[in-house]
Amino acid sequence: MPPPPGKPPNMQQMLQQVQKMQQDMLAAQEQLKHEEVEGSAGGGMVTVKITGDLEVKSVTIDPQAIDPEDADVLADMIVAATNQALKAAQELAASRMGGVAGGLDLGSLGGLGLPGF
C-alpha cells in the first residue's frame, strides 16, 4: 500500500524489498541452470535439450534424418528444434523471473516520473 499523500516512502523498507528481490532473482537464475526444456522438429527426428539459462545440453538426431544427399533439410530441422527450445527456455525464465519481481511495492515512487515505474 502506498504511503498517504505528502508522506515520503519508507526508504529502509524499500531497500529491504529490493535486496530480497535481488536474492530471489539470483536463486531463480541458479534454479534455471538445472531445469531443461526441449524443442523438436521433423516429427521428433531432431530434438534439442537446453537449460533454462540457455545452455544447449544435447542434440539428438534420428538416423533416418541423415540423408547425405539432402543435408540442408537436416540443418533446417536442427535450427528449428534449437529455436523452439530457446523459446521454451526464455518462457521458463520469464515465468520464474516475473514471479520474483511481482511482489515489489514501490510505494509512491510511481509519482516520481521514473521510467518504468
Sequence and secondary structure as in RCSB ss.txt:
>XXXX:A:sequence
MPPPPGKPPNMQQMLQQVQKMQQDMLAAQEQLKHEEVEGSAGGGMVTVKITGDLEVKSVTIDPQAIDPEDADVLA
DMIVAATNQALKAAQELAASRMGGVAGGLDLGSLGGLGLPGF
>XXXX:A:secstr
    TTS   HHHHHHHHHHHHHHHHHHHHHHTT EEEEEETTTTEEEEEETTS EEEEEE GGG  TT HHHHH
HHHHHHHHHHHHHHHHHHHHHHHHHHTT   GGGGGGT TT 
